[in-house]
């Protein structure tokens, strides 16, 4: 479940820009900054392990359920659900580092025979075999936004299956466009308030059947954990040409996050079924 997602890294517009222009990016990898800042993360978005477990239980997963995860990151969702619920999973992610971490996690939890992780571009990926759960948790840039990603996921879903999307929303509307940009949004219009986001799913022809929302502790664990990772990386790589970029991010991010993202931006995983 990759998140290299929105907020600082799940904002769709920022993702598209970074994937095209970021220093250290290749056609089959995510921007290098994410491989550095999130290298110690098991979950690449603001959801905590407890919330991830809550989501799995809420979906009433049955043993043998096939789950597709586009943007699967380090594989924590598929691996823990395979262990706890007996699901069969396939994860697709552009990061070679995170894909290898996912495979190692599967071995660690004893579920390597239940889950498969593929280093590939999730954009346009459709499963050869229909699945009971099709997920994209915090990487909806792969299909141009949340609605395009829902349409992509629906192509892999069998009748009666569930689509999962992880999406940001405004906890409260930013008072100015500058505040929205401080949350790494392009503008206030990039995100909706939660009721409006739920209404957009309904208007698109889907029932919202569950949701699990991040809280501030989840945000803190996702964001603040990057700071120590960056500091340790800088200590180990002082001569790296990328060190100035990492130093700039470490210097700016704690205050930016506390002033903007933590106060204004929400995030949740939403379970949808076609009406």
C-alpha positions in Angstrom: 0.0 0.0 0.0 2.0 2.8 -1.3 1.7 5.8 -0.4 4.1 7.6 -1.6 0.5 8.8 -1.5 -1.0 12.1 -1.2 -0.6 15.0 1.3 3.0 15.9 0.7 3.1 12.7 -1.4 -0.4 11.7 -2.1 -1.3 15.0 -3.7 -2.1 14.0 -7.3 -0.8 17.1 -9.0 2.5 17.0 -7.1 2.9 13.3 -7.9 2.4 13.8 -11.6 4.9 16.7 -11.6 7.5 14.8 -9.5 7.2 11.6 -11.5 8.1 13.6 -14.7 10.7 16.0 -13.4 12.1 15.0 -10.0 15.9 14.5 -9.7 16.8 10.8 -9.4 13.6 9.6 -11.0 13.6 6.8 -13.6 10.8 5.4 -15.8 10.5 2.4 -13.5 10.9 4.0 -10.1 9.3 6.7 -8.0 11.2 9.9 -7.2 14.3 9.3 -5.2 13.2 11.5 -2.3 10.4 9.1 -1.5 12.7 6.1 -1.6 14.8 7.9 1.0 12.2 9.5 3.3 10.0 6.5 3.4 12.6 3.7 3.4 11.8 2.9 7.0 8.1 2.9 6.6 6.0 -0.2 6.4 2.9 1.8 5.6 3.2 4.7 3.1 0.3 6.8 4.1 -1.3 8.1 7.3 -3.1 4.9 8.3 -1.7 3.1 11.4 -1.3 -0.7 11.8 -4.3 -0.7 14.1 -6.4 1.2 11.5 -5.3 -1.1 8.8 -6.4 -4.1 10.9 -9.7 -2.3 11.6 -10.2 -1.9 7.8 -9.5 -5.6 7.2 -12.0 -6.6 9.8 -14.6 -4.1 8.6 -14.6 -5.6 5.1 -15.5 -9.1 6.6 -12.8 -10.7 4.4 -13.2 -14.4 3.9 -10.3 -16.9 3.4 -9.3 -17.2 -0.2 -10.6 -13.7 -1.2 -8.5 -12.3 -4.0 -7.2 -8.8 -3.4 -5.5 -6.5 -6.0 -3.5 -3.6 -4.6 -2.3 -1.0 -7.1 0.5 1.0 -5.6 1.2 -1.6 -3.0 4.3 0.0 -1.5 6.0 -2.2 1.1 3.1 -4.7 1.1 1.8 -4.3 4.7 -1.9 -4.4 3.8 -1.7 -7.6 1.7 0.8 -9.3 4.0 -1.1 -8.7 7.3 -4.5 -9.5 5.7 -3.0 -12.7 4.3 -1.9 -13.6 7.8 -5.0 -12.5 9.6 -7.8 -13.3 7.0 -6.3 -15.8 4.6 -6.6 -13.6 1.5 -4.7 -14.2 -1.7 -3.1 -11.0 -2.9 -1.2 -9.3 -5.8 0.5 -6.0 -5.3 1.9 -3.7 -8.1 4.4 -0.9 -7.3 6.9 1.2 -9.2 9.5 1.3 -6.4 12.0 -1.5 -6.6 13.0 -0.8 -3.0 9.4 -1.0 -1.7 8.7 -4.1 -3.8 11.7 -5.9 -2.3 10.6 -4.8 1.2 7.1 -6.3 0.5 8.6 -9.6 -0.5 10.7 -9.7 2.6 7.7 -8.8 4.7 5.7 -11.7 3.2 8.6 -14.1 4.1 8.7 -12.7 7.6 5.0 -13.2 8.2 5.0 -16.6 6.5 2.6 -15.7 3.7 4.9 -15.7 0.7 2.7 -18.4 -0.9 -0.4 -16.2 -0.6 0.9 -12.9 -1.9 2.8 -11.8 -5.0 4.5 -8.5 -5.4 5.4 -7.2 -8.9 7.7 -4.3 -9.7 5.7 -2.5 -12.4 3.7 0.6 -13.3 0.2 0.2 -11.8 -1.2 2.7 -14.3 -3.6 0.8 -16.5 -3.0 -2.5 -14.7 -6.0 -5.0 -14.9 -5.9 -8.4 -13.3 -6.2 -11.5 -15.5 -8.4 -13.0 -12.8 -11.3 -11.1 -11.3 -10.8 -10.1 -7.6 -13.1 -9.6 -4.6 -11.3 -6.5 -3.5 -9.6 -4.0 -5.9 -7.6 -1.3 -4.0 -5.6 1.8 -4.6 -4.7 3.3 -1.3 -3.2 6.7 -1.7 -2.0 6.5 -5.3 -4.9 7.6 -7.4 -2.6 9.6 -9.6 -2.1 6.3 -11.5 -5.4 6.9 -13.5 -5.6 10.7 -13.4 -7.5 11.0 -10.1 -9.9 9.2 -7.9 -12.7 8.7 -10.4 -10.4 7.5 -13.1 -8.8 5.1 -10.6 -12.2 3.8 -9.5 -13.0 3.0 -13.2 -9.6 1.2 -13.5 -10.2 -0.8 -10.4 -13.7 -1.8 -11.5 -12.2 -3.6 -14.5 -10.6 -6.1 -12.2 -13.6 -6.6 -9.9 -15.9 -9.5 -9.9 -19.7 -9.0 -9.3 -20.3 -8.2 -5.7 -16.7 -7.1 -5.1 -15.5 -4.1 -3.2 -13.3 -1.2 -4.4 -11.0 0.5 -2.0 -9.6 4.0 -2.5 -7.4 6.0 -0.2 -8.1 9.7 -0.6 -7.4 13.1 1.0 -10.1 15.6 1.9 -10.3 18.9 3.7 -10.9 18.6 7.4 -11.7 22.3 7.2 -11.5 24.5 4.2 -8.3 26.5 4.0 -9.0 30.2 4.5 -6.7 31.1 1.6 -5.0 29.6 -1.5 -1.7 30.0 0.2 -2.8 27.8 3.0 -3.9 25.2 0.5 -0.5 25.3 -1.2 1.0 24.9 2.3 -0.8 21.5 2.3 0.9 20.8 -1.0 -2.4 21.1 -2.9 -2.4 23.1 -6.1 -5.5 25.0 -4.9 -8.5 24.7 -2.5 -10.5 23.1 -5.3 -8.1 20.1 -5.5 -9.9 18.4 -2.5 -13.4 18.2 -1.1 -14.8 18.3 2.4 -15.7 14.8 3.6 -19.5 15.0 3.0 -18.8 16.3 -0.5 -16.3 13.5 -1.2 -18.8 10.9 -0.2 -21.5 12.5 -2.3 -19.1 12.4 -5.3 -18.8 8.6 -5.0 -22.6 8.4 -4.9 -23.0 10.6 -8.0 -20.5 8.3 -9.8 -22.7 5.3 -9.2 -21.2 3.8 -6.1 -22.5 3.1 -2.6 -20.1 3.9 0.2 -20.2 0.8 2.3 -17.3 1.4 4.8 -14.7 3.9 5.6 -11.7 4.1 8.0 -10.3 7.6 8.5 -6.8 8.6 9.5 -6.4 10.6 12.8 -3.7 13.0 13.8 -1.6 10.2 15.4 -1.6 8.4 12.1 -0.5 11.6 10.3 2.2 12.1 12.9 3.5 8.6 12.5 3.6 8.9 8.8 5.1 12.3 8.6 7.4 12.6 11.6 8.9 9.2 11.0 10.5 10.6 7.8 12.5 13.2 9.7 14.7 10.7 11.6 15.1 8.7 8.4 16.3 11.8 6.6 18.6 12.8 9.4 20.2 9.3 9.5 20.5 9.2 5.7 22.3 12.6 5.7 24.7 11.4 8.4 25.5 8.3 6.2 25.6 10.1 2.9 27.2 13.6 3.4 28.8 13.6 0.0 25.8 12.4 -2.0 24.7 14.9 -4.7 21.1 14.6 -3.4 22.1 15.6 0.1 21.1 19.2 -0.3 17.6 18.3 -1.4 17.2 16.0 1.6 18.6 18.6 3.9 16.2 21.2 2.5 13.2 18.9 3.1 14.3 18.0 6.6 14.7 21.7 7.4 11.3 22.7 6.1 9.0 19.8 6.7 8.3 19.8 10.4 7.1 23.3 10.5 5.2 23.1 7.2 3.5 19.9 8.3 2.5 21.3 11.7 1.1 24.5 10.3 -0.7 23.2 7.3 -1.3 19.4 6.6 -1.9 18.5 10.3 -4.5 21.1 10.7 -6.4 21.1 7.4 -6.0 17.8 5.6 -7.8 14.6 6.3 -7.3 11.2 4.7 -9.3 8.0 4.6 -9.9 4.7 2.9 -13.3 4.3 1.4 -15.0 1.1 0.4 -17.3 1.3 -2.6 -19.7 -1.1 -4.4 -21.4 -0.4 -7.7 -25.1 0.6 -7.2 
